[in-house]
Amino acid sequence: MQAKPTTSVSHTGGCRCGAVRFEAVVEPHHISYCHCANCRRATGAPVSAFVGFAAGDVRFTAGEPRLFENGPASRSFCATCGSPIAYTDARLENQIWFMLGAMDSPKDYKPTLHAYVREQLRYVHMPDDLPQLERSSVPRSGTSE
């Protein structure tokens, strides 16, 4: 009997200059837009999009991102070019959320919902039929979110 070939899933990405690279070896568990003010300030964009993975299934293959910590949340970025890389939150155990734009093939990750639409800028119009949540799309321990 011949062994079945194994297929390996690889989701890769990195910063603009290539100093920081990462790889996930499982499918993402979450892909969404975020309209919160915190993400706007962190990214400089009117809306953000994230691809979520279990942190244990991700490894950095080149460089280590720098961190900016704010309470339970940490945002990582490239110390060389400043590109935003990822978001982690101590209340979301073992999860990492990469910026969709940091993925090598962002076209492959279609968001499934909008979070924090209560903070959405009035002039941002997203012409889709995705669910729109007033608050977070992911329950955080110790909060009412």
C-alpha positions as CSV (number, residue, x, y, z in Angstrom):
1,M,0.0,0.0,0.0
2,Q,1.4,3.4,-1.0
3,A,1.3,6.2,1.6
4,K,-0.9,9.1,0.8
5,P,1.0,12.3,0.0
6,T,0.9,14.8,2.8
7,T,-0.1,18.4,2.0
8,S,1.2,21.2,4.0
9,V,-0.6,24.5,4.3
10,S,1.6,27.6,4.4
11,H,0.5,31.1,5.0
12,T,3.4,33.5,4.8
13,G,3.9,37.2,5.1
14,G,6.2,39.9,6.3
15,C,7.0,43.6,6.4
16,R,7.7,45.9,3.5
17,C,11.5,45.6,3.6
18,G,11.6,41.9,4.3
19,A,13.5,42.1,7.7
20,V,10.5,40.4,9.4
21,R,8.9,37.3,7.9
22,F,6.4,34.8,9.4
23,E,4.7,31.6,8.5
24,A,1.5,29.8,9.7
25,V,1.1,26.2,9.0
26,V,-2.7,25.9,9.7
27,E,-5.7,27.6,8.2
28,P,-6.7,30.9,9.8
29,H,-9.5,30.8,12.3
30,H,-10.7,34.3,11.7
31,I,-10.6,37.0,9.0
32,S,-12.3,40.3,9.6
33,Y,-12.4,44.0,9.2
34,C,-12.1,46.2,12.3
35,H,-13.4,49.8,12.4
36,C,-12.2,50.7,15.9
37,A,-10.3,53.9,16.7
38,N,-7.4,52.0,18.2
39,C,-6.8,50.1,15.0
40,R,-7.1,53.3,13.0
41,R,-4.4,55.0,15.0
42,A,-2.1,51.9,15.0
43,T,-2.3,51.5,11.2
44,G,-3.0,55.0,9.9
45,A,-5.9,53.5,7.8
46,P,-9.6,54.3,8.1
47,V,-10.3,50.5,8.4
48,S,-8.1,47.5,9.2
49,A,-8.3,43.9,8.3
50,F,-6.9,41.0,10.2
51,V,-6.1,37.3,9.7
52,G,-6.2,35.3,12.9
53,F,-4.2,32.2,13.7
54,A,-3.4,30.1,16.8
55,A,-0.1,31.6,18.0
56,G,1.4,28.1,18.5
57,D,1.0,27.4,14.8
58,V,3.0,30.5,13.7
59,R,6.7,31.1,13.6
60,F,8.9,34.0,12.6
61,T,11.2,32.9,9.9
62,A,13.3,36.1,9.6
63,G,13.8,38.8,12.2
64,E,11.7,39.6,15.3
65,P,9.2,42.4,15.2
66,R,9.3,45.2,17.8
67,L,6.4,45.5,20.2
68,F,4.3,48.4,21.4
69,E,2.4,47.3,24.5
70,N,-0.7,49.0,25.8
71,G,-2.4,47.2,28.6
72,P,-3.3,43.6,27.6
73,A,-2.8,44.4,23.9
74,S,0.5,44.3,22.0
75,R,1.0,45.5,18.4
76,S,4.1,44.4,16.5
77,F,5.9,46.2,13.7
78,C,9.2,46.1,11.8
79,A,11.9,48.1,13.5
80,T,13.5,48.8,10.1
81,C,10.6,49.9,7.9
82,G,7.8,50.5,10.5
83,S,5.3,48.2,8.8
84,P,2.6,47.0,11.1
85,I,2.7,43.2,11.5
86,A,0.4,41.8,14.1
87,Y,-1.8,42.3,17.1
88,T,-2.0,40.1,20.2
89,D,-4.2,40.5,23.3
90,A,-3.6,38.7,26.6
91,R,-7.4,38.3,26.9
92,L,-7.3,36.2,23.6
93,E,-5.0,33.4,24.8
94,N,-2.8,31.8,22.2
95,Q,-4.0,33.9,19.3
96,I,-2.2,36.2,16.9
97,W,-3.9,38.5,14.4
98,F,-1.8,39.5,11.4
99,M,-2.5,42.6,9.3
100,L,-4.1,41.4,6.1
101,G,-1.7,43.7,4.2
102,A,1.3,41.9,5.8
103,M,0.2,38.6,4.1
104,D,2.1,37.7,0.9
105,S,-1.2,37.0,-0.9
106,P,-3.8,39.2,0.7
107,K,-6.3,38.4,-2.0
108,D,-6.5,34.9,-0.6
109,Y,-8.0,36.1,2.7
110,K,-11.6,37.3,2.4
111,P,-13.0,39.0,5.5
112,T,-16.2,37.4,6.9
113,L,-17.5,40.3,9.0
114,H,-17.1,43.9,10.2
115,A,-16.3,44.5,13.9
116,Y,-16.7,47.8,15.9
117,V,-19.0,49.3,13.3
118,R,-20.2,51.7,16.1
119,E,-16.8,53.4,15.5
120,Q,-16.9,53.3,11.7
121,L,-16.1,56.6,10.1
122,R,-19.2,58.0,8.4
123,Y,-17.6,58.3,5.0
124,V,-16.3,54.7,4.9
125,H,-18.8,52.6,3.0
126,M,-18.1,48.9,2.6
127,P,-20.3,47.6,-0.2
128,D,-20.8,44.1,1.0
129,D,-23.4,42.0,2.8
130,L,-21.1,40.8,5.6
131,P,-22.4,40.8,9.2
132,Q,-21.8,44.1,11.0
133,L,-21.0,43.8,14.8
134,E,-21.3,46.9,17.0
135,R,-18.4,45.6,19.1
136,S,-15.7,43.0,19.0
137,S,-16.1,39.8,16.9
138,V,-14.1,37.8,19.4
139,P,-15.0,37.4,23.1
140,R,-12.2,38.5,25.4
141,S,-11.8,37.1,28.9
142,G,-12.5,39.5,31.7
143,T,-14.5,42.0,29.6
144,S,-18.1,42.4,28.3
145,E,-16.8,42.6,24.7
